[in-house]
């Protein structure tokens, strides 16, 4: 053990020179160290708790190693961090991949689509763990005899979304969590290929899954997420919504992004019992339940705003952005939105007054 520690201390001092001379080989997982196999970076054997990995399958025999990179590096994107999910060759990845990589080194896209932007970095070594499979979600996939074309919570008591990495999970149980690196909500409407969409779409998806942009303009930002078809997460472990429900003494017939918990980050949620104020049980909403931030019927071109109108028990005498996730102003097409649910996005000519809720 002592020679190994001395070797680590000496080579760490030389690391900038070594890196400048040659890019180190990738970690090899699992590897053997002191008679034990390691499937990820370890601090064992180091004097200063630095993470390291072997660069051969057997450190005890070959003594080949490197310090683990704790952030993305290299590539053509100036070492920008990974963005999950990303599209590569038409498939959806929530993990780093070594597909077609130099020397098997794991990499990731740094935008939502490698196919579109061709930007990538090598993955931080600390993202890698031989205990967990890597690869693309396989849509559709079979689970318990049923076909799935999107991430699902079925089979998970914690309500987390997951996908199979094989076309038949029942025969080949390889899977990964569907966890985006940026848990941003869908933004409706969004621009894709110069067309506006106000709900989840399949256009542009080679594996047939529903998706949405997480910025107003996908063409510009390449930011997106796979749409969930089920409630998921929350402290009720993905239990379905209960409508109507009471929150802050108001009645909600739809999902809401009104938020008293930072963990939601503006994402739409619902109570899973009749009264959230009493039970405090909730789930994130299925993205397929959302339309432009509301489950509502939009008006037609030429329809006129009706002022004042009532929305969630408040009276508005002008256009408002209340209840939206895109901050666009809208108005009701009847005196009572809560009863009729007819609306339209406001035009500049409609913005006669600012948002004025009344008692």
C-alpha positions in Angstrom: 0.0 0.0 0.0 2.8 2.5 0.9 4.4 2.4 -2.6 1.1 3.0 -4.2 0.4 6.1 -1.9 3.9 7.5 -2.7 3.3 7.0 -6.4 -0.1 8.8 -6.2 1.4 11.8 -4.4 4.3 12.1 -6.9 2.2 11.8 -10.0 -0.5 14.1 -8.8 2.2 16.8 -8.6 3.1 16.1 -12.2 -0.5 15.9 -13.4 -0.6 19.2 -15.3 2.5 18.2 -17.3 1.2 14.7 -17.9 -2.1 16.0 -19.2 -0.4 18.6 -21.3 1.7 15.9 -22.9 -1.0 13.3 -23.6 -4.7 12.8 -22.9 -5.0 10.0 -20.4 -6.6 6.7 -21.3 -10.2 6.2 -20.1 -11.2 4.5 -16.9 -11.8 0.7 -17.1 -14.7 -0.5 -15.1 -14.8 -2.8 -13.3 -11.1 -3.0 -12.2 -9.2 -5.0 -9.6 -7.4 -3.2 -6.7 -6.1 -5.0 -3.6 -8.1 -8.1 -4.5 -11.4 -6.2 -4.8 -13.4 -5.2 -7.8 -14.5 -1.6 -8.3 -17.3 -0.6 -10.7 -16.8 3.2 -10.3 -14.2 5.7 -9.2 -12.9 5.2 -5.7 -10.9 7.0 -2.9 -9.5 3.8 -1.5 -5.7 3.8 -1.2 -5.3 7.6 -1.5 -3.9 9.9 1.2 -6.1 12.9 0.4 -9.4 11.3 -0.6 -8.9 12.0 -4.3 -11.1 9.9 -6.7 -9.2 7.7 -9.1 -9.7 4.7 -11.4 -7.6 2.0 -13.0 -7.0 2.3 -16.8 -6.6 -1.5 -17.1 -8.8 -4.3 -15.7 -6.2 -5.3 -13.1 -4.4 -2.5 -11.2 -2.8 -5.1 -8.9 -1.0 -6.5 -12.0 -0.5 -3.5 -14.3 -0.4 -0.5 -11.9 -2.1 1.7 -14.5 -4.4 4.4 -13.2 -5.5 8.1 -13.5 -7.3 10.7 -11.4 -11.0 10.7 -12.1 -12.3 13.7 -14.0 -15.1 15.2 -11.9 -16.5 17.3 -14.8 -16.9 16.9 -18.6 -13.7 17.5 -20.6 -12.5 17.5 -24.2 -14.8 17.2 -27.1 -15.7 20.0 -29.5 -17.9 21.9 -27.0 -15.3 23.4 -24.8 -16.0 20.8 -22.1 -19.5 22.0 -21.6 -21.6 19.7 -19.3 -23.8 16.9 -20.6 -27.4 17.6 -21.5 -29.8 14.7 -20.9 -31.8 13.6 -22.7 -30.1 14.0 -26.0 -30.7 12.6 -29.5 -28.0 10.6 -31.2 -28.7 8.7 -34.5 -32.4 9.2 -33.9 -32.4 7.6 -30.4 -32.9 9.0 -27.0 -30.1 8.9 -24.4 -30.4 9.6 -20.7 -26.9 8.2 -20.1 -23.4 8.7 -21.4 -22.5 6.4 -24.3 -19.4 4.9 -25.8 -21.1 4.1 -29.1 -18.6 4.7 -31.9 -16.3 6.4 -29.5 -12.5 6.6 -29.7 -11.0 3.9 -27.5 -14.4 3.3 -26.0 -14.3 6.5 -24.1 -17.8 7.6 -22.8 -19.2 10.9 -24.2 -22.4 12.9 -24.2 -24.0 15.6 -26.3 -24.0 19.1 -24.8 -27.2 20.1 -26.4 -30.5 18.3 -26.7 -29.6 16.9 -30.1 -26.2 15.7 -31.3 -27.9 15.0 -34.6 -28.8 18.6 -35.0 -25.8 20.5 -33.4 -22.9 18.0 -33.4 -21.6 19.3 -30.0 -20.2 16.9 -27.5 -17.9 16.4 -24.5 -16.2 13.4 -22.9 -18.2 12.5 -19.8 -16.9 13.1 -16.3 -15.5 9.8 -15.0 -17.7 10.2 -11.8 -20.8 9.8 -14.0 -19.7 6.2 -14.9 -20.6 3.1 -13.0 -20.2 -0.4 -14.4 -23.1 -1.5 -12.2 -25.6 0.4 -14.3 -26.1 -0.2 -18.0 -25.7 2.7 -20.5 -27.3 3.2 -23.9 -30.3 4.5 -25.6 -33.9 4.1 -24.6 -35.5 1.5 -26.8 -38.9 2.6 -27.9 -41.2 0.8 -28.1 -40.3 -1.7 -25.5 -42.1 -4.6 -23.9 -42.6 -4.7 -20.1 -44.8 -7.4 -18.5 -46.3 -8.1 -21.9 -47.3 -4.5 -22.6 -45.7 -2.2 -25.2 -44.5 1.2 -24.1 -43.5 4.1 -26.5 -42.5 6.5 -23.7 -40.8 6.4 -20.3 -43.1 4.9 -17.6 -43.6 4.6 -13.9 -45.1 1.2 -14.1 -43.4 -1.4 -11.9 -41.8 1.3 -9.7 -43.2 1.9 -6.2 -41.3 5.2 -6.0 -43.1 6.7 -9.1 -39.9 7.4 -11.0 -39.9 7.4 -14.8 -37.7 4.8 -16.5 -37.2 3.2 -19.9 -35.9 -0.1 -21.1 -32.5 -0.2 -23.0 -33.7 -3.3 -24.8 -36.7 -3.9 -27.0 -38.0 -6.5 -24.6 -37.4 -5.8 -21.0 -39.0 -9.1 -20.0 -36.4 -11.0 -21.9 -33.4 -8.6 -21.4 -34.0 -6.5 -18.2 -31.7 -3.5 -18.9 -33.0 -0.1 -18.0 -32.2 3.5 -16.9 -34.0 6.3 -15.2 -35.5 9.0 -17.4 -33.9 11.8 -15.5 -33.3 15.0 -17.4 -30.2 17.1 -16.4 -32.4 20.2 -16.3 -35.8 19.3 -14.8 -37.5 22.2 -16.7 -41.2 22.0 -17.5 -42.6 21.9 -21.0 -43.0 25.4 -22.6 -46.2 25.8 -24.6 -46.4 27.1 -27.2 -42.9 26.3 -28.7 -41.3 26.7 -32.1 -40.1 23.6 -34.0 -39.1 23.8 -37.6 -40.7 27.3 -37.8 -44.1 26.0 -36.7 -45.8 26.7 -33.3 -47.0 23.8 -31.1 -49.1 24.1 -28.0 -48.9 20.4 -26.9 -46.6 17.4 -26.9 -45.8 16.2 -30.4 -44.2 13.3 -32.3 -43.0 15.4 -35.2 -39.2 14.9 -35.6 -39.1 11.9 -33.3 -37.7 8.9 -35.1 -38.5 6.5 -32.2 -42.1 7.7 -32.0 -42.1 9.2 -28.5 -44.0 12.4 -27.6 -41.8 15.3 -26.7 -41.9 19.1 -26.0 -39.5 21.9 -25.9 -38.3 23.4 -22.6 -37.7 26.8 -24.1 -40.0 28.8 -26.4 -37.8 28.1 -29.5 -36.4 24.6 -30.0 -34.9 25.6 -33.4 -32.7 28.1 -31.6 -32.0 26.3 -28.2 -32.3 22.5 -28.9 -33.8 22.1 -25.4 -36.4 19.5 -24.9 -37.8 16.7 -22.8 -39.7 13.5 -23.4 -43.3 14.0 -22.4 -44.6 11.9 -19.5 -47.9 10.1 -20.2 -48.4 9.5 -16.5 -48.3 11.3 -13.2 -44.9 10.8 -11.6 -42.7 11.5 -8.6 -43.8 13.8 -5.8 -44.3 12.7 -2.3 -47.2 10.4 -3.3 -44.9 8.3 -5.6 -46.7 9.1 -8.8 -50.3 8.5 -7.7 -52.9 9.9 -10.1 -54.3 13.4 -9.8 -57.5 14.0 -7.9 -59.8 16.6 -9.4 -61.1 18.9 -8.2 -58.7 19.5 -5.3 -58.2 22.3 -2.7 -55.0 24.2 -2.4 -54.6 27.4 -0.4 -58.4 27.3 0.0 -58.9 27.5 -3.7 -60.5 24.9 -5.9 -58.4 23.5 -8.8 -59.9 21.5 -11.7 -56.5 21.3 -13.5 -52.9 20.9 -12.8 -51.2 24.0 -11.5 -47.7 25.5 -11.4 -48.5 27.6 -8.3 -45.8 26.5 -5.9 -44.9 26.6 -2.3 -42.1 24.0 -2.6 -38.8 24.9 -4.4 -38.5 21.2 -5.5 -41.1 21.7 -8.1 -39.2 24.4 -10.0 -42.3 25.8 -11.7 -43.4 22.3 -13.1 -47.0 21.5 -13.1 -48.4 19.4 -10.3 -51.6 18.2 -8.8 -52.9 17.0 -5.4 -53.5 13.3 -5.2 -56.2 13.7 -2.6 -59.2 15.9 -2.4 -57.6 18.5 -0.1 -53.9 19.3 -0.5 -54.1 21.8 2.5 -55.0 18.8 4.8 -53.0 15.9 3.3 -50.1 17.6 1.5 -49.9 14.7 -1.1 -48.9 15.5 -4.7 -47.5 14.2 -8.0 -46.0 15.9 -11.0 -48.6 16.0 -13.8 -48.4 14.1 -17.0 -47.2 16.5 -19.7 -49.8 15.2 -22.0 -52.5 16.8 -19.8 -51.1 20.3 -20.5 -52.0 22.7 -23.3 -50.3 26.1 -23.3 -50.1 25.9 -19.5 -53.8 25.1 -19.1 -56.2 22.4 -20.0 -58.4 24.8 -21.9 -60.0 25.5 -25.2 -58.4 28.3 -27.1 -60.5 30.8 -29.1 -60.5 31.4 -32.8 -58.8 34.3 -34.7 -60.9 37.4 -34.4 -62.5 36.6 -31.0 -62.6 39.5 -28.6 -61.4 39.6 -25.0 -64.2 40.1 -22.5 -63.4 42.4 -19.6 -63.7 42.0 -16.7 -63.5 38.3 -16.4 -63.1 35.8 -13.5 -60.2 33.4 -13.3 -59.7 31.2 -10.2 -62.1 33.4 -8.3 -60.3 36.7 -9.1 -61.5 39.4 -11.4 -59.3 40.7 -14.1 -59.9 43.9 -16.0 -57.0 43.4 -18.5 -54.9 40.7 -20.0 -52.9 38.5 -17.6 -50.1 36.0 -17.5 -51.4 34.3 -14.4 -51.5 30.5 -14.7 -49.0 30.3 -17.6 -45.5 28.9 -17.8 -44.6 31.0 -20.9 -45.4 34.5 -19.4 -47.6 35.3 -22.4 -50.6 37.5 -21.8 -54.1 36.0 -22.4 -57.7 36.9 -21.8 -61.0 35.1 -21.3 -63.5 35.1 -24.2 -66.4 35.1 -21.6 -67.1 36.8 -18.3 -66.3 33.7 -16.4 -63.2 31.7 -17.5 -63.7 29.3 -14.5 -67.1 28.2 -15.9 -66.5 28.4 -19.7 -62.7 27.9 -20.2 -62.5 29.9 -23.4 -59.5 32.1 -24.0 -57.0 33.5 -26.5 -53.5 34.9 -26.4 -53.6 38.7 -26.2 -52.5 40.9 -29.1 -50.9 44.3 -28.5 -54.3 45.9 -29.3 -55.8 43.9 -26.3 -53.3 45.2 -23.8 -55.3 48.3 -22.8 -54.7 47.7 -19.1 -52.1 45.9 -17.0 -52.9 42.8 -15.1 -55.3 44.0 -12.3 -56.7 41.3 -10.0 -59.5 42.6 -7.9 -60.7 41.4 -4.5 
